């Protein structure tokens, strides 16, 4: 499962860096593309204009195959770029577009990123089209949650 999580994260991170190289976040003094994994980071409170990935439980697809699936929730929020926040909706739309382009194509080669250099595991993984939730307006920020289901083959040690 971890290889699938890592592969999806790296694919999204690297694609976002191409779509909008200026969309970055600084975490513990390191500037990087604005994609973070909730379970790997410290406090993510207050982060804006950043895509935060949170994973659901892995499940077997069934029928005797090694095909597995996991949901991935991707949340993001913005208070806009002005003091009045009157551009929050426009900026949320920009984030929506960047995310929708970054998940395409909806597949990647599953890779072990714990090794240097990374090693292909010889299987592909794929994910469903994003389901965008309704925007939420809270405490001066507008946010959205998107969801996809990631499918991958689970092997021994993978």
C-alpha positions in Angstrom: 0.0 0.0 0.0 2.8 2.4 0.9 4.2 2.2 -2.6 0.9 3.1 -4.1 0.5 6.1 -1.8 4.0 7.3 -2.5 3.6 6.9 -6.3 0.3 8.8 -6.4 1.8 11.6 -4.2 5.0 11.9 -6.3 3.0 11.8 -9.6 0.7 14.6 -8.3 3.6 16.6 -6.9 5.7 16.4 -10.0 2.8 17.2 -12.3 1.8 20.2 -10.2 5.4 21.5 -10.5 5.0 21.5 -14.3 1.4 22.9 -14.3 2.3 25.8 -11.9 5.9 26.0 -10.8 5.0 28.9 -8.5 2.5 26.9 -6.5 4.8 25.9 -3.6 4.7 25.5 0.1 7.4 25.8 2.7 7.4 22.9 5.3 10.1 22.8 7.9 12.1 25.3 5.9 12.0 23.4 2.7 10.2 24.9 -0.3 8.5 22.3 -2.5 5.5 21.8 -4.8 2.3 22.5 -2.8 1.2 18.9 -2.3 1.5 17.4 1.2 0.4 14.1 2.7 -1.5 14.6 6.0 -0.1 11.4 7.7 3.5 12.4 6.9 3.5 16.0 8.1 3.3 17.8 11.4 0.5 20.3 11.9 -1.1 21.4 8.6 -3.4 23.9 10.3 -3.5 27.2 8.4 -2.0 26.0 5.2 -3.6 27.7 2.2 -3.3 27.1 -1.5 -1.9 23.7 -0.8 -3.3 20.3 -1.8 -3.5 18.0 1.3 -3.8 14.2 0.6 -5.5 11.9 3.2 -5.8 8.2 2.6 -8.6 5.8 3.4 -8.3 2.2 4.2 -7.1 -0.2 1.5 -9.6 -2.8 0.3 -9.4 -5.8 -1.9 -11.4 -5.5 -5.1 -12.3 -9.2 -4.8 -12.8 -12.1 -7.2 -9.5 -13.6 -6.2 -7.3 -10.9 -7.7 -4.5 -8.9 -6.0 -6.2 -5.7 -7.2 -6.6 -3.3 -4.3 -8.2 0.1 -4.0 -7.9 3.1 -1.6 -9.7 6.4 -1.5 -7.7 9.6 -1.5 -9.3 12.8 -0.2 -7.6 15.9 -1.4 -8.5 19.1 0.4 -7.4 22.7 -0.3 -8.5 26.2 0.8 -7.7 29.8 0.2 -8.6 33.2 1.7 -7.6 34.9 -1.5 -4.9 37.3 -2.3 -6.5 40.6 -1.1 -7.4 41.8 2.4 -11.1 41.7 1.5 -10.8 38.2 0.1 -13.0 39.2 -2.9 -10.9 36.9 -5.2 -11.3 33.7 -3.1 -13.7 32.1 -5.6 -11.5 32.9 -8.6 -8.4 31.5 -6.7 -10.4 28.4 -5.7 -11.3 27.9 -9.4 -7.6 28.2 -10.3 -6.7 25.5 -7.7 -9.5 23.3 -9.1 -8.0 23.6 -12.5 -4.5 22.9 -11.4 -5.6 19.8 -9.5 -7.7 18.5 -12.4 -4.8 18.8 -14.8 -2.3 17.3 -12.4 -4.2 14.0 -12.0 -4.0 13.4 -15.8 -3.3 11.0 -17.2 -5.0 8.9 -14.5 -2.2 6.4 -14.2 1.4 5.9 -13.1 4.1 3.2 -12.9 4.1 2.0 -9.3 7.5 2.8 -7.9 9.5 2.3 -4.7 10.7 5.8 -3.7 12.3 4.5 -0.5 15.3 3.6 -2.6 17.8 5.9 -4.3 17.4 6.0 -7.1 13.7 5.0 -7.1 12.9 1.5 -8.5 10.0 0.6 -10.7 7.9 -2.2 -9.2 6.8 -3.5 -12.6 3.1 -2.7 -12.3 0.9 0.2 -13.1 -1.7 1.9 -11.0 -4.6 4.0 -12.0 -7.2 6.2 -10.4 -10.8 7.4 -11.1 -11.8 10.8 -12.2 -11.9 13.4 -9.5 -15.2 14.0 -7.7 -15.2 17.6 -6.6 -17.2 18.5 -3.5 -19.1 21.7 -3.0 -17.1 24.7 -1.9 -17.4 25.5 1.8 -17.0 29.1 3.1 -15.8 29.1 6.7 -13.8 31.6 8.8 -12.9 33.8 5.8 -11.6 30.8 3.7 -13.2 29.0 0.9 -12.3 25.3 0.6 -13.1 22.2 -1.3 -12.5 18.5 -1.0 -11.9 16.3 -4.0 -11.9 12.5 -4.0 -10.5 9.8 -6.2 -10.1 6.0 -5.8 -6.6 4.6 -6.5 -6.3 1.1 -7.8 -3.1 -0.9 -7.6 -1.8 -4.5 -7.5 -0.6 -5.6 -4.1 2.3 -8.0 -4.1 4.5 -9.5 -1.4 6.5 -6.7 0.2 4.6 -4.1 -1.8 
